[in-house]
């Protein structure tokens, strides 16, 4: 049976933690991070929005400019669903680098279908090229994704991950690092920029042109509910941040999508620098 994909958004406000990453050390996938107050998940607007949503939500947002990482309900796991395809392609690119080659023409076709169209069969074939779970596990260890649990039967859509680990993955796909080359990162980001229009939702919500978004979404019915996920990189209009929102137990796919949209729009608004924000004095936003 072909592997499935997706997971994401909804829940009442619970515990959260905010951690700071030194801006000079990004992306420090293996570094420890000190906790710090503030962030988009503690604003009055975010609290009010989350209080209206059902489901089980966890999220993370990393401000690249300031080097601060903010977590909402850290450590909570959700099924990856189709966001696992970002991990699958990153693994393929890393393995090609290690072999001093590039993706084959066939692998490039699979990568395009898996990311831009969220094609499960293409992702499955690429996953097999990676060496199945063993290949994914080796790459995840390399980038410090210590909170991601692989399905023992190899169902990549049922990998369990945290919002923090998804930020670790995005750090290596979107930011300079020693694991993925500029060419590899540019290739994967390009596909994430060019997803088909029907899948342009989630963390792109509220983002205004000329800012750009590279993203991957996931959606999966589980029992009587839905798991909806969205991860991506947002750049432009004085912002540069990575974001991951995972949610489960949504009553419908549309409901989960709406939850992620609301969270993502408030994160977008929060990361407007203080000097441009009419409601915040300089230095008061903790970004």
Secondary structure, 3 states (H helix, E strand, C coil): CCCCCCCCCCCCCCCEEEEECCHHHCCCCCCCCEECCCCHHHCHHHHHHHCCCCCEEEEEEEECCCCEEEEECCCCCEECHHHHHHHHHHHHHHHHHHCCCCCCHHHHHHHHHHHHCCCHHHHHHHHHHHCHHHHHHHHHHHHCCCCCECCCCCCHHHCEECHHHHHHHHHHHHCCCCCCCHHHHHHHHHHHHCCCHHHCCCCCCCCCCCCEEEEEEEEEEECCEEEEEEEEEEEECCEEEEEEEEEEEECCHHHHHHHHHHHHHHHHHHCCCHHHCCCCCCCCCCC
